[in-house]
Amino acid sequence: MERMGSDGFPIQRPRRLRRSPRIRDAVADVVARPDDLILPLFVSDLREPKPVASMPGVNQLPVDAAVSLIRGLSARGLRQFILFGVTPPARKDERGSYAASPEAPVNRTLAAVRQAGLDVLMYADLCLCEYTDHGHCGVIHGRGETAAVDNDRTLEVLGEVARIQAQCGADVVAPSGMMDGQVGAIRTALDQAGFGEVAILAYSIKYASNFYGPFREAGEGGMKFGDRKGYQMDFRRSREWRTELEADLAQGADMVMVKPAATYLDIVHQVRHACSVPVAAYHVSGEYAMLQAAADRGWLDLKPTVLETTYAIKRAGADLIVTYFADRLLDWL
Ligand code: PBG
């Protein structure tokens, strides 16, 4: 039988701790801080910022504009940024060579941030899809029906790109191409070049998601043919994350990422409890676009909805969150 208090109400009255903002703040136990956030930036060779239509509020930025943005945001307390490069079609080729050029916008931005002496943590996304003419995340063999990403040839290119990113000033490289063995190959390439201190944030658990759609406009990295299901994970499998996690940890991943975030909270939670390295979750372009589009129509109130989503990702167990809302969250948290 339920125990009653002298007033006739049950002893367990959870509403006691919800009575006022003071008491709610006192008992809230999930914390989200600006230090948890990583803002993705799209850097390009353009002279002017160019809005990304499917991600209202997000722009492709020239290098100098990206550097001033990073300077301004870091002064306000946002200290982590991850860079993606936008490559003009004329610079794309079969093996994504431009990624390894010091002239590529990601590499120039890294160098400029270091030159400016900004006290920020710079992550470089490490994948070929923004640099290949076919748009896949690795080097391709065959075309059409039989086309497939050549895993091991891709590893060589990734090692080369990682070295350049490290040389230009990346603190962390973040391989997102889902090639088998990529973490080990990149670790070896970095160590051999004397970059033993550069960390690897592995996109270990990355699903073949439909929520990457807007990113492919932003990064101009859509595929010319096929899809990414041959290398990214199948969302119908619930245990495969462990295979990917164990492989990347064995190869030396310093931190791991789950991607997408809000539609994969079960996975974030399990990964958090299955390892001791920091866990990042990527609230991806489509997840951003849904919230922003609904808010732009007046169907959702943006600030509380983004806060709720961010706390949900933290509650699931993410240490770090990559989010296009990171700059606005600075004011909202
Ligand atoms: C590149 C990469 C993608 C994203 C991050 N790195 C696209 C993809 O895998 O197709 C998606 C990020 C987002 O949607 O915000 N491999």
py3Dmol code that shows the C-alpha trace and the ligand (Angstrom):
import py3Dmol

protein = """\
ATOM      1  CA  MET A   1       0.000   0.000   0.000  1.00  0.00           C
ATOM      2  CA  GLU A   2       1.174   3.528  -0.751  1.00  0.00           C
ATOM      3  CA  ARG A   3       2.429   5.427   2.330  1.00  0.00           C
ATOM      4  CA  MET A   4       0.590   8.629   3.049  1.00  0.00           C
ATOM      5  CA  GLY A   5       1.826  11.738   4.843  1.00  0.00           C
ATOM      6  CA  SER A   6      -0.213  13.473   7.562  1.00  0.00           C
ATOM      7  CA  ASP A   7      -1.759  15.753   4.919  1.00  0.00           C
ATOM      8  CA  GLY A   8      -3.122  12.698   3.157  1.00  0.00           C
ATOM      9  CA  PHE A   9      -0.820  13.082   0.158  1.00  0.00           C
ATOM     10  CA  PRO A  10       1.711  10.384  -0.776  1.00  0.00           C
ATOM     11  CA  ILE A  11       5.161  10.825   0.863  1.00  0.00           C
ATOM     12  CA  GLN A  12       6.779  10.641  -2.555  1.00  0.00           C
ATOM     13  CA  ARG A  13       5.805  13.952  -4.101  1.00  0.00           C
ATOM     14  CA  PRO A  14       8.317  14.617  -6.886  1.00  0.00           C
ATOM     15  CA  ARG A  15       6.694  17.968  -7.523  1.00  0.00           C
ATOM     16  CA  ARG A  16       8.289  19.327  -4.318  1.00  0.00           C
ATOM     17  CA  LEU A  17      11.540  19.608  -6.237  1.00  0.00           C
ATOM     18  CA  ARG A  18       9.909  21.368  -9.187  1.00  0.00           C
ATOM     19  CA  ARG A  19       8.239  24.195  -7.299  1.00  0.00           C
ATOM     20  CA  SER A  20      10.522  27.057  -8.227  1.00  0.00           C
ATOM     21  CA  PRO A  21      13.301  27.906 -10.624  1.00  0.00           C
ATOM     22  CA  ARG A  22      15.694  27.952  -7.627  1.00  0.00           C
ATOM     23  CA  ILE A  23      14.922  24.415  -6.559  1.00  0.00           C
ATOM     24  CA  ARG A  24      14.882  23.156 -10.169  1.00  0.00           C
ATOM     25  CA  ASP A  25      18.329  24.646 -10.759  1.00  0.00           C
ATOM     26  CA  ALA A  26      19.559  23.123  -7.494  1.00  0.00           C
ATOM     27  CA  VAL A  27      18.586  19.577  -8.416  1.00  0.00           C
ATOM     28  CA  ALA A  28      19.421  19.630 -12.135  1.00  0.00           C
ATOM     29  CA  ASP A  29      22.279  17.165 -12.592  1.00  0.00           C
ATOM     30  CA  VAL A  30      22.983  17.216 -16.322  1.00  0.00           C
ATOM     31  CA  VAL A  31      25.478  19.917 -17.192  1.00  0.00           C
ATOM     32  CA  ALA A  32      26.172  21.374 -20.631  1.00  0.00           C
ATOM     33  CA  ARG A  33      28.959  23.956 -20.878  1.00  0.00           C
ATOM     34  CA  PRO A  34      30.493  25.998 -23.687  1.00  0.00           C
ATOM     35  CA  ASP A  35      33.624  23.845 -23.212  1.00  0.00           C
ATOM     36  CA  ASP A  36      31.593  20.835 -24.390  1.00  0.00           C
ATOM     37  CA  LEU A  37      30.853  22.373 -27.769  1.00  0.00           C
ATOM     38  CA  ILE A  38      32.628  22.121 -31.102  1.00  0.00           C
ATOM     39  CA  LEU A  39      31.471  24.376 -33.949  1.00  0.00           C
ATOM     40  CA  PRO A  40      31.821  23.048 -37.527  1.00  0.00           C
ATOM     41  CA  LEU A  41      32.975  25.617 -40.090  1.00  0.00           C
ATOM     42  CA  PHE A  42      32.992  25.325 -43.876  1.00  0.00           C
ATOM     43  CA  VAL A  43      35.972  27.127 -45.336  1.00  0.00           C
ATOM     44  CA  SER A  44      36.352  27.902 -49.023  1.00  0.00           C
ATOM     45  CA  ASP A  45      38.387  29.722 -51.646  1.00  0.00           C
ATOM     46  CA  LEU A  46      35.542  32.202 -52.184  1.00  0.00           C
ATOM     47  CA  ARG A  47      36.012  35.917 -51.502  1.00  0.00           C
ATOM     48  CA  GLU A  48      32.664  36.374 -49.781  1.00  0.00           C
ATOM     49  CA  PRO A  49      30.652  34.256 -47.338  1.00  0.00           C
ATOM     50  CA  LYS A  50      28.067  32.142 -49.169  1.00  0.00           C
ATOM     51  CA  PRO A  51      24.888  31.048 -47.364  1.00  0.00           C
ATOM     52  CA  VAL A  52      24.021  27.354 -47.353  1.00  0.00           C
ATOM     53  CA  ALA A  53      20.366  27.248 -48.440  1.00  0.00           C
ATOM     54  CA  SER A  54      19.461  24.047 -46.617  1.00  0.00           C
ATOM     55  CA  MET A  55      21.130  25.217 -43.390  1.00  0.00           C
ATOM     56  CA  PRO A  56      19.786  28.715 -42.707  1.00  0.00           C
ATOM     57  CA  GLY A  57      22.310  30.573 -40.554  1.00  0.00           C
ATOM     58  CA  VAL A  58      25.306  28.594 -41.840  1.00  0.00           C
ATOM     59  CA  ASN A  59      27.728  30.001 -44.432  1.00  0.00           C
ATOM     60  CA  GLN A  60      30.690  28.807 -46.409  1.00  0.00           C
ATOM     61  CA  LEU A  61      33.442  31.187 -45.309  1.00  0.00           C
ATOM     62  CA  PRO A  62      36.580  32.600 -46.886  1.00  0.00           C
ATOM     63  CA  VAL A  63      39.647  31.843 -44.778  1.00  0.00           C
ATOM     64  CA  ASP A  64      40.021  35.368 -43.356  1.00  0.00           C
ATOM     65  CA  ALA A  65      36.330  35.496 -42.390  1.00  0.00           C
ATOM     66  CA  ALA A  66      36.662  32.132 -40.655  1.00  0.00           C
ATOM     67  CA  VAL A  67      39.679  33.344 -38.715  1.00  0.00           C
ATOM     68  CA  SER A  68      37.885  36.501 -37.542  1.00  0.00           C
ATOM     69  CA  LEU A  69      34.856  34.452 -36.558  1.00  0.00           C
ATOM     70  CA  ILE A  70      37.055  32.083 -34.541  1.00  0.00           C
ATOM     71  CA  ARG A  71      38.771  35.062 -32.901  1.00  0.00           C
ATOM     72  CA  GLY A  72      35.441  36.642 -31.927  1.00  0.00           C
ATOM     73  CA  LEU A  73      33.837  33.451 -30.666  1.00  0.00           C
ATOM     74  CA  SER A  74      36.885  32.402 -28.693  1.00  0.00           C
ATOM     75  CA  ALA A  75      36.833  35.748 -26.890  1.00  0.00           C
ATOM     76  CA  ARG A  76      33.251  34.893 -25.878  1.00  0.00           C
ATOM     77  CA  GLY A  77      34.202  31.421 -24.619  1.00  0.00           C
ATOM     78  CA  LEU A  78      33.817  29.029 -27.548  1.00  0.00           C
ATOM     79  CA  ARG A  79      37.142  27.249 -27.836  1.00  0.00           C
ATOM     80  CA  GLN A  80      36.711  24.320 -30.218  1.00  0.00           C
ATOM     81  CA  PHE A  81      36.221  24.331 -33.976  1.00  0.00           C
ATOM     82  CA  ILE A  82      36.196  21.619 -36.626  1.00  0.00           C
ATOM     83  CA  LEU A  83      37.024  22.549 -40.200  1.00  0.00           C
ATOM     84  CA  PHE A  84      35.576  21.230 -43.451  1.00  0.00           C
ATOM     85  CA  GLY A  85      36.883  22.311 -46.824  1.00  0.00           C
ATOM     86  CA  VAL A  86      34.839  23.382 -49.826  1.00  0.00           C
ATOM     87  CA  THR A  87      36.667  22.579 -53.049  1.00  0.00           C
ATOM     88  CA  PRO A  88      35.908  24.104 -56.476  1.00  0.00           C
ATOM     89  CA  PRO A  89      35.168  21.409 -59.124  1.00  0.00           C
ATOM     90  CA  ALA A  90      38.321  22.285 -61.071  1.00  0.00           C
ATOM     91  CA  ARG A  91      40.470  21.295 -58.092  1.00  0.00           C
ATOM     92  CA  LYS A  92      38.799  17.934 -57.530  1.00  0.00           C
ATOM     93  CA  ASP A  93      40.318  14.732 -58.834  1.00  0.00           C
ATOM     94  CA  GLU A  94      40.026  10.973 -58.514  1.00  0.00           C
ATOM     95  CA  ARG A  95      42.127  10.717 -55.355  1.00  0.00           C
ATOM     96  CA  GLY A  96      41.278  13.996 -53.645  1.00  0.00           C
ATOM     97  CA  SER A  97      44.810  15.354 -53.990  1.00  0.00           C
ATOM     98  CA  TYR A  98      43.859  18.916 -53.068  1.00  0.00           C
ATOM     99  CA  ALA A  99      43.237  17.809 -49.458  1.00  0.00           C
ATOM    100  CA  ALA A 100      46.993  17.453 -49.041  1.00  0.00           C
ATOM    101  CA  SER A 101      47.813  20.861 -50.504  1.00  0.00           C
ATOM    102  CA  PRO A 102      48.932  23.565 -48.060  1.00  0.00           C
ATOM    103  CA  GLU A 103      46.817  25.881 -50.254  1.00  0.00           C
ATOM    104  CA  ALA A 104      43.559  24.095 -49.470  1.00  0.00           C
ATOM    105  CA  PRO A 105      41.284  26.299 -47.321  1.00  0.00           C
ATOM    106  CA  VAL A 106      41.321  23.951 -44.303  1.00  0.00           C
ATOM    107  CA  ASN A 107      45.099  23.949 -44.212  1.00  0.00           C
ATOM    108  CA  ARG A 108      45.327  27.703 -44.769  1.00  0.00           C
ATOM    109  CA  THR A 109      42.806  28.320 -41.974  1.00  0.00           C
ATOM    110  CA  LEU A 110      44.750  26.117 -39.570  1.00  0.00           C
ATOM    111  CA  ALA A 111      47.957  27.965 -40.373  1.00  0.00           C
ATOM    112  CA  ALA A 112      46.287  31.373 -40.034  1.00  0.00           C
ATOM    113  CA  VAL A 113      44.756  30.507 -36.651  1.00  0.00           C
ATOM    114  CA  ARG A 114      48.158  29.388 -35.379  1.00  0.00           C
ATOM    115  CA  GLN A 115      49.818  32.467 -36.864  1.00  0.00           C
ATOM    116  CA  ALA A 116      47.286  34.627 -35.020  1.00  0.00           C
ATOM    117  CA  GLY A 117      48.114  32.808 -31.778  1.00  0.00           C
ATOM    118  CA  LEU A 118      44.463  32.148 -30.909  1.00  0.00           C
ATOM    119  CA  ASP A 119      43.925  30.042 -27.803  1.00  0.00           C
ATOM    120  CA  VAL A 120      41.575  27.504 -29.398  1.00  0.00           C
ATOM    121  CA  LEU A 121      41.486  23.788 -30.100  1.00  0.00           C
ATOM    122  CA  MET A 122      41.424  23.150 -33.838  1.00  0.00           C
ATOM    123  CA  TYR A 123      40.061  19.900 -35.259  1.00  0.00           C
ATOM    124  CA  ALA A 124      40.492  19.034 -38.924  1.00  0.00           C
ATOM    125  CA  ASP A 125      37.928  16.758 -40.530  1.00  0.00           C
ATOM    126  CA  LEU A 126      39.943  14.146 -42.362  1.00  0.00           C
ATOM    127  CA  CYS A 127      38.062  12.689 -45.309  1.00  0.00           C
ATOM    128  CA  LEU A 128      38.356  12.782 -49.077  1.00  0.00           C
ATOM    129  CA  CYS A 129      34.715  13.326 -50.111  1.00  0.00           C
ATOM    130  CA  GLU A 130      35.062  17.106 -50.281  1.00  0.00           C
ATOM    131  CA  TYR A 131      38.065  16.703 -52.580  1.00  0.00           C
ATOM    132  CA  THR A 132      37.273  13.790 -54.919  1.00  0.00           C
ATOM    133  CA  ASP A 133      35.574  14.375 -58.283  1.00  0.00           C
ATOM    134  CA  HIS A 134      33.238  11.399 -57.701  1.00  0.00           C
ATOM    135  CA  GLY A 135      32.370  12.552 -54.172  1.00  0.00           C
ATOM    136  CA  HIS A 136      33.153   9.315 -52.345  1.00  0.00           C
ATOM    137  CA  CYS A 137      35.137   9.238 -49.117  1.00  0.00           C
ATOM    138  CA  GLY A 138      38.019   7.312 -50.638  1.00  0.00           C
ATOM    139  CA  VAL A 139      39.841   6.404 -53.806  1.00  0.00           C
ATOM    140  CA  ILE A 140      37.583   4.470 -56.191  1.00  0.00           C
ATOM    141  CA  HIS A 141      38.317   1.451 -58.298  1.00  0.00           C
ATOM    142  CA  GLY A 142      35.884   0.624 -61.083  1.00  0.00           C
ATOM    143  CA  ARG A 143      32.936   2.744 -62.223  1.00  0.00           C
ATOM    144  CA  GLY A 144      29.169   2.376 -62.277  1.00  0.00           C
ATOM    145  CA  GLU A 145      27.746  -0.864 -60.920  1.00  0.00           C
ATOM    146  CA  THR A 146      31.077  -2.298 -59.831  1.00  0.00           C
ATOM    147  CA  ALA A 147      32.568   0.897 -58.395  1.00  0.00           C
ATOM    148  CA  ALA A 148      33.871   0.533 -54.869  1.00  0.00           C
ATOM    149  CA  VAL A 149      36.086   2.452 -52.522  1.00  0.00           C
ATOM    150  CA  ASP A 150      39.582   0.983 -52.391  1.00  0.00           C
ATOM    151  CA  ASN A 151      40.090   0.841 -48.653  1.00  0.00           C
ATOM    152  CA  ASP A 152      43.843   0.388 -48.497  1.00  0.00           C
ATOM    153  CA  ARG A 153      44.815   2.879 -51.198  1.00  0.00           C
ATOM    154  CA  THR A 154      42.656   5.400 -49.350  1.00  0.00           C
ATOM    155  CA  LEU A 155      44.623   4.829 -46.144  1.00  0.00           C
ATOM    156  CA  GLU A 156      47.821   6.033 -47.825  1.00  0.00           C
ATOM    157  CA  VAL A 157      46.147   9.262 -48.920  1.00  0.00           C
ATOM    158  CA  LEU A 158      44.621   9.833 -45.472  1.00  0.00           C
ATOM    159  CA  GLY A 159      48.039   9.484 -43.864  1.00  0.00           C
ATOM    160  CA  GLU A 160      49.419  12.101 -46.234  1.00  0.00           C
ATOM    161  CA  VAL A 161      46.554  14.530 -45.534  1.00  0.00           C
ATOM    162  CA  ALA A 162      46.883  14.022 -41.764  1.00  0.00           C
ATOM    163  CA  ARG A 163      50.556  15.003 -41.913  1.00  0.00           C
ATOM    164  CA  ILE A 164      49.756  18.241 -43.750  1.00  0.00           C
ATOM    165  CA  GLN A 165      46.926  19.086 -41.349  1.00  0.00           C
ATOM    166  CA  ALA A 166      49.259  18.501 -38.409  1.00  0.00           C
ATOM    167  CA  GLN A 167      51.997  20.552 -40.030  1.00  0.00           C
ATOM    168  CA  CYS A 168      49.566  23.428 -40.586  1.00  0.00           C
ATOM    169  CA  GLY A 169      48.564  23.374 -36.919  1.00  0.00           C
ATOM    170  CA  ALA A 170      45.714  20.933 -36.273  1.00  0.00           C
ATOM    171  CA  ASP A 171      45.510  19.872 -32.620  1.00  0.00           C
ATOM    172  CA  VAL A 172      43.211  16.987 -33.480  1.00  0.00           C
ATOM    173  CA  VAL A 173      42.556  15.183 -36.754  1.00  0.00           C
ATOM    174  CA  ALA A 174      39.126  13.649 -37.159  1.00  0.00           C
ATOM    175  CA  PRO A 175      38.912  10.852 -39.731  1.00  0.00           C
ATOM    176  CA  SER A 176      35.296  10.549 -40.923  1.00  0.00           C
ATOM    177  CA  GLY A 177      35.595   8.303 -43.966  1.00  0.00           C
ATOM    178  CA  MET A 178      34.871   4.947 -42.277  1.00  0.00           C
ATOM    179  CA  MET A 179      37.781   3.158 -43.931  1.00  0.00           C
ATOM    180  CA  ASP A 180      38.860   0.030 -42.041  1.00  0.00           C
ATOM    181  CA  GLY A 181      42.214   0.606 -40.380  1.00  0.00           C
ATOM    182  CA  GLN A 182      42.173   4.375 -40.852  1.00  0.00           C
ATOM    183  CA  VAL A 183      42.982   5.237 -37.250  1.00  0.00           C
ATOM    184  CA  GLY A 184      46.066   2.998 -37.192  1.00  0.00           C
ATOM    185  CA  ALA A 185      47.286   4.226 -40.568  1.00  0.00           C
ATOM    186  CA  ILE A 186      46.884   7.867 -39.550  1.00  0.00           C
ATOM    187  CA  ARG A 187      48.544   7.294 -36.154  1.00  0.00           C
ATOM    188  CA  THR A 188      51.536   5.712 -37.857  1.00  0.00           C
ATOM    189  CA  ALA A 189      51.771   8.480 -40.457  1.00  0.00           C
ATOM    190  CA  LEU A 190      51.617  11.178 -37.768  1.00  0.00           C
ATOM    191  CA  ASP A 191      54.125   9.479 -35.488  1.00  0.00           C
ATOM    192  CA  GLN A 192      56.608   8.895 -38.291  1.00  0.00           C
ATOM    193  CA  ALA A 193      56.425  12.563 -39.237  1.00  0.00           C
ATOM    194  CA  GLY A 194      57.095  13.665 -35.661  1.00  0.00           C
ATOM    195  CA  PHE A 195      53.508  14.587 -34.796  1.00  0.00           C
ATOM    196  CA  GLY A 196      53.099  12.235 -31.871  1.00  0.00           C
ATOM    197  CA  GLU A 197      51.288  14.908 -29.873  1.00  0.00           C
ATOM    198  CA  VAL A 198      48.472  15.389 -32.417  1.00  0.00           C
ATOM    199  CA  ALA A 199      45.348  13.565 -31.223  1.00  0.00           C
ATOM    200  CA  ILE A 200      42.855  11.521 -33.214  1.00  0.00           C
ATOM    201  CA  LEU A 201      39.119  11.962 -32.757  1.00  0.00           C
ATOM    202  CA  ALA A 202      37.805   8.944 -34.655  1.00  0.00           C
ATOM    203  CA  TYR A 203      34.354   9.105 -36.183  1.00  0.00           C
ATOM    204  CA  SER A 204      34.196   5.492 -35.043  1.00  0.00           C
ATOM    205  CA  ILE A 205      30.466   4.965 -35.122  1.00  0.00           C
ATOM    206  CA  LYS A 206      29.085   6.691 -38.157  1.00  0.00           C
ATOM    207  CA  TYR A 207      25.853   5.539 -39.724  1.00  0.00           C
ATOM    208  CA  ALA A 208      24.884   5.815 -43.381  1.00  0.00           C
ATOM    209  CA  SER A 209      22.406   8.526 -42.475  1.00  0.00           C
ATOM    210  CA  ASN A 210      19.866  10.477 -44.449  1.00  0.00           C
ATOM    211  CA  PHE A 211      20.437  13.358 -42.085  1.00  0.00           C
ATOM    212  CA  TYR A 212      23.707  14.276 -43.849  1.00  0.00           C
ATOM    213  CA  GLY A 213      21.764  15.724 -46.804  1.00  0.00           C
ATOM    214  CA  PRO A 214      22.247  19.440 -46.085  1.00  0.00           C
ATOM    215  CA  PHE A 215      25.948  18.905 -45.290  1.00  0.00           C
ATOM    216  CA  ARG A 216      26.489  17.687 -48.808  1.00  0.00           C
ATOM    217  CA  GLU A 217      25.282  21.050 -50.064  1.00  0.00           C
ATOM    218  CA  ALA A 218      27.380  22.895 -47.483  1.00  0.00           C
ATOM    219  CA  GLY A 219      30.545  20.904 -48.178  1.00  0.00           C
ATOM    220  CA  GLU A 220      29.780  20.378 -51.877  1.00  0.00           C
ATOM    221  CA  GLY A 221      30.707  16.740 -51.303  1.00  0.00           C
ATOM    222  CA  GLY A 222      27.743  14.819 -52.722  1.00  0.00           C
ATOM    223  CA  MET A 223      28.389  11.559 -54.582  1.00  0.00           C
ATOM    224  CA  LYS A 224      28.180  11.458 -58.386  1.00  0.00           C
ATOM    225  CA  PHE A 225      26.975   7.850 -58.173  1.00  0.00           C
ATOM    226  CA  GLY A 226      26.042   5.247 -55.588  1.00  0.00           C
ATOM    227  CA  ASP A 227      25.763   5.830 -51.865  1.00  0.00           C
ATOM    228  CA  ARG A 228      27.905   5.373 -48.776  1.00  0.00           C
ATOM    229  CA  LYS A 229      26.318   2.165 -47.506  1.00  0.00           C
ATOM    230  CA  GLY A 230      29.386   0.156 -48.511  1.00  0.00           C
ATOM    231  CA  TYR A 231      31.459   1.918 -45.843  1.00  0.00           C
ATOM    232  CA  GLN A 232      29.139   3.683 -43.399  1.00  0.00           C
ATOM    233  CA  MET A 233      27.093   1.700 -40.868  1.00  0.00           C
ATOM    234  CA  ASP A 234      23.604   0.249 -41.320  1.00  0.00           C
ATOM    235  CA  PHE A 235      21.101   1.764 -38.900  1.00  0.00           C
ATOM    236  CA  ARG A 236      19.308  -1.563 -38.694  1.00  0.00           C
ATOM    237  CA  ARG A 237      22.200  -3.095 -36.745  1.00  0.00           C
ATOM    238  CA  SER A 238      22.184  -2.497 -33.006  1.00  0.00           C
ATOM    239  CA  ARG A 239      25.463  -4.110 -31.903  1.00  0.00           C
ATOM    240  CA  GLU A 240      27.928  -3.386 -34.685  1.00  0.00           C
ATOM    241  CA  TRP A 241      29.076  -0.223 -32.881  1.00  0.00           C
ATOM    242  CA  ARG A 242      31.133  -2.399 -30.561  1.00  0.00           C
ATOM    243  CA  THR A 243      33.191  -3.831 -33.418  1.00  0.00           C
ATOM    244  CA  GLU A 244      33.983  -0.339 -34.700  1.00  0.00           C
ATOM    245  CA  LEU A 245      34.711   0.999 -31.233  1.00  0.00           C
ATOM    246  CA  GLU A 246      37.075  -1.812 -30.307  1.00  0.00           C
ATOM    247  CA  ALA A 247      38.919  -1.566 -33.620  1.00  0.00           C
ATOM    248  CA  ASP A 248      39.491   2.175 -33.285  1.00  0.00           C
ATOM    249  CA  LEU A 249      40.577   1.986 -29.657  1.00  0.00           C
ATOM    250  CA  ALA A 250      43.018  -0.794 -30.496  1.00  0.00           C
ATOM    251  CA  GLN A 251      44.459   1.398 -33.260  1.00  0.00           C
ATOM    252  CA  GLY A 252      44.992   4.348 -30.955  1.00  0.00           C
ATOM    253  CA  ALA A 253      41.899   6.567 -31.133  1.00  0.00           C
ATOM    254  CA  ASP A 254      42.176   9.207 -28.398  1.00  0.00           C
ATOM    255  CA  MET A 255      38.485  10.113 -28.564  1.00  0.00           C
ATOM    256  CA  VAL A 256      35.555   8.557 -30.378  1.00  0.00           C
ATOM    257  CA  MET A 257      32.494   9.996 -32.070  1.00  0.00           C
ATOM    258  CA  VAL A 258      28.957   8.787 -32.604  1.00  0.00           C
ATOM    259  CA  LYS A 259      27.155  10.299 -35.565  1.00  0.00           C
ATOM    260  CA  PRO A 260      24.366  11.372 -35.946  1.00  0.00           C
ATOM    261  CA  ALA A 261      23.516  12.279 -32.362  1.00  0.00           C
ATOM    262  CA  ALA A 262      19.880  12.968 -31.567  1.00  0.00           C
ATOM    263  CA  THR A 263      18.548   9.994 -33.525  1.00  0.00           C
ATOM    264  CA  TYR A 264      21.232   7.689 -32.042  1.00  0.00           C
ATOM    265  CA  LEU A 265      21.082   8.468 -28.316  1.00  0.00           C
ATOM    266  CA  ASP A 266      20.861   4.766 -27.470  1.00  0.00           C
ATOM    267  CA  ILE A 267      24.220   4.276 -29.151  1.00  0.00           C
ATOM    268  CA  VAL A 268      25.782   7.326 -27.459  1.00  0.00           C
ATOM    269  CA  HIS A 269      24.679   5.912 -24.107  1.00  0.00           C
ATOM    270  CA  GLN A 270      26.100   2.460 -24.744  1.00  0.00           C
ATOM    271  CA  VAL A 271      29.390   3.741 -26.133  1.00  0.00           C
ATOM    272  CA  ARG A 272      29.793   5.986 -23.091  1.00  0.00           C
ATOM    273  CA  HIS A 273      29.604   2.962 -20.829  1.00  0.00           C
ATOM    274  CA  ALA A 274      31.728   0.702 -23.028  1.00  0.00           C
ATOM    275  CA  CYS A 275      34.924   2.773 -23.018  1.00  0.00           C
ATOM    276  CA  SER A 276      36.904   5.252 -20.978  1.00  0.00           C
ATOM    277  CA  VAL A 277      37.950   7.712 -23.694  1.00  0.00           C
ATOM    278  CA  PRO A 278      35.999  10.937 -24.257  1.00  0.00           C
ATOM    279  CA  VAL A 279      32.889  10.448 -26.387  1.00  0.00           C
ATOM    280  CA  ALA A 280      31.760  13.064 -28.889  1.00  0.00           C
ATOM    281  CA  ALA A 281      28.378  13.133 -30.606  1.00  0.00           C
ATOM    282  CA  TYR A 282      27.717  14.959 -33.869  1.00  0.00           C
ATOM    283  CA  HIS A 283      24.371  16.720 -34.110  1.00  0.00           C
ATOM    284  CA  VAL A 284      24.429  16.682 -37.893  1.00  0.00           C
ATOM    285  CA  SER A 285      23.260  18.989 -40.648  1.00  0.00           C
ATOM    286  CA  GLY A 286      19.835  17.372 -41.110  1.00  0.00           C
ATOM    287  CA  GLU A 287      19.181  17.446 -37.382  1.00  0.00           C
ATOM    288  CA  TYR A 288      20.096  21.135 -37.420  1.00  0.00           C
ATOM    289  CA  ALA A 289      17.986  21.828 -40.511  1.00  0.00           C
ATOM    290  CA  MET A 290      14.855  20.242 -39.025  1.00  0.00           C
ATOM    291  CA  LEU A 291      14.950  22.409 -35.924  1.00  0.00           C
ATOM    292  CA  GLN A 292      15.922  25.572 -37.740  1.00  0.00           C
ATOM    293  CA  ALA A 293      13.309  25.113 -40.487  1.00  0.00           C
ATOM    294  CA  ALA A 294      10.509  24.442 -38.005  1.00  0.00           C
ATOM    295  CA  ALA A 295      11.562  27.447 -35.926  1.00  0.00           C
ATOM    296  CA  ASP A 296      11.718  29.672 -39.022  1.00  0.00           C
ATOM    297  CA  ARG A 297       8.085  28.756 -39.696  1.00  0.00           C
ATOM    298  CA  GLY A 298       7.097  29.492 -36.124  1.00  0.00           C
ATOM    299  CA  TRP A 299       6.329  25.828 -35.441  1.00  0.00           C
ATOM    300  CA  LEU A 300       8.968  25.407 -32.732  1.00  0.00           C
ATOM    301  CA  ASP A 301      10.581  27.826 -30.322  1.00  0.00           C
ATOM    302  CA  LEU A 302      14.245  27.527 -31.288  1.00  0.00           C
ATOM    303  CA  LYS A 303      16.128  28.310 -28.080  1.00  0.00           C
ATOM    304  CA  PRO A 304      14.334  25.929 -25.670  1.00  0.00           C
ATOM    305  CA  THR A 305      14.154  23.213 -28.311  1.00  0.00           C
ATOM    306  CA  VAL A 306      17.871  23.387 -29.053  1.00  0.00           C
ATOM    307  CA  LEU A 307      18.607  23.398 -25.326  1.00  0.00           C
ATOM    308  CA  GLU A 308      16.412  20.332 -24.826  1.00  0.00           C
ATOM    309  CA  THR A 309      18.183  18.540 -27.675  1.00  0.00           C
ATOM    310  CA  THR A 310      21.627  19.510 -26.363  1.00  0.00           C
ATOM    311  CA  TYR A 311      20.804  18.315 -22.847  1.00  0.00           C
ATOM    312  CA  ALA A 312      19.419  15.072 -24.284  1.00  0.00           C
ATOM    313  CA  ILE A 313      22.748  14.421 -26.002  1.00  0.00           C
ATOM    314  CA  LYS A 314      24.647  15.211 -22.790  1.00  0.00           C
ATOM    315  CA  ARG A 315      22.261  13.062 -20.738  1.00  0.00           C
ATOM    316  CA  ALA A 316      22.890  10.141 -23.069  1.00  0.00           C
ATOM    317  CA  GLY A 317      26.552  10.448 -22.128  1.00  0.00           C
ATOM    318  CA  ALA A 318      28.353  12.617 -24.683  1.00  0.00           C
ATOM    319  CA  ASP A 319      31.305  14.577 -23.345  1.00  0.00           C
ATOM    320  CA  LEU A 320      31.618  16.712 -26.466  1.00  0.00           C
ATOM    321  CA  ILE A 321      28.958  17.802 -28.936  1.00  0.00           C
ATOM    322  CA  VAL A 322      29.679  18.908 -32.464  1.00  0.00           C
ATOM    323  CA  THR A 323      26.817  21.246 -33.295  1.00  0.00           C
ATOM    324  CA  TYR A 324      25.998  24.014 -35.749  1.00  0.00           C
ATOM    325  CA  PHE A 325      24.209  25.702 -32.826  1.00  0.00           C
ATOM    326  CA  ALA A 326      27.446  26.005 -30.805  1.00  0.00           C
ATOM    327  CA  ASP A 327      27.745  29.768 -31.361  1.00  0.00           C
ATOM    328  CA  ARG A 328      24.139  30.461 -30.327  1.00  0.00           C
ATOM    329  CA  LEU A 329      24.392  28.036 -27.412  1.00  0.00           C
ATOM    330  CA  LEU A 330      27.081  30.310 -25.975  1.00  0.00           C
ATOM    331  CA  ASP A 331      24.303  32.785 -25.186  1.00  0.00           C
ATOM    332  CA  TRP A 332      21.711  30.195 -24.268  1.00  0.00           C
ATOM    333  CA  LEU A 333      23.504  27.876 -21.839  1.00  0.00           C
TER     334      LEU A 333
END
"""
ligand_1 = """\
16
PBG
C 32.442 13.504 -44.606
C 31.473 13.973 -43.605
C 30.072 14.029 -43.706
C 29.633 14.643 -42.547
C 30.746 14.925 -41.768
N 31.877 14.476 -42.436
C 29.176 13.655 -44.806
C 29.018 12.251 -45.189
O 29.588 11.334 -44.592
O 28.315 12.024 -46.151
C 28.210 14.971 -42.216
C 28.033 16.070 -41.231
C 26.687 16.654 -41.211
O 25.735 16.168 -41.848
O 26.537 17.666 -40.520
N 32.658 12.144 -44.695
"""
view = py3Dmol.view(width=600, height=400)
view.addModel(protein, "pdb")
view.setStyle({"model": 0}, {"cartoon": {"style": "trace"}})
view.addModel(ligand_1, "xyz")
view.setStyle({"model": 1}, {"stick": {}})
view.zoomTo()
view.show()
